[in-house]
Amino acid sequence: MIRVMIERHIADELAMHYDKAARETLQLAMQAHGFISGEALRNAHDPNHRLVIATYRTLQDWQRWAGSSERLEMMSAINPMLETEEKVTIFEH
C-alpha cells in the first residue's frame, strides 16, 4: 500500500473553481484500479495551499491513474488555476 501526497498552491480568487475540479478528479480517481481512499485538505493558515492524500494498493496502480487520459484531462483544467506546478510525493510502508 502506498500514500500519494499531492501538494498544490492555487491562484487567488480561483478557490471555488478549483474545489469543483478537484472534487470531480477525486470522484474519477475513486473508480481507478487499486484506489483505496482519498481526502482533500486545505491549509488552516493559507487557504490557497491544498493537499490531496490518496491511498493506492500499489505504486503501479498510482502510475496507471497518474498517466490515464481521465487524470490528464482533469489536470488540463486544474493546471491553469495553480500558481506553481503540483508536487507529488509517494510514501510507502
PyMOL commands that set and color helices and strands:
alter all, ss='L'
color gray80, all
select helices_A, chain A and resi 15-29+59-66+69-81
alter helices_A, ss='H'
color red, helices_A
select strands_A, chain A and resi 2-9+35-42+49-56+87-92
alter strands_A, ss='S'
color yellow, strands_A
deselect
rebuild
show_as cartoon
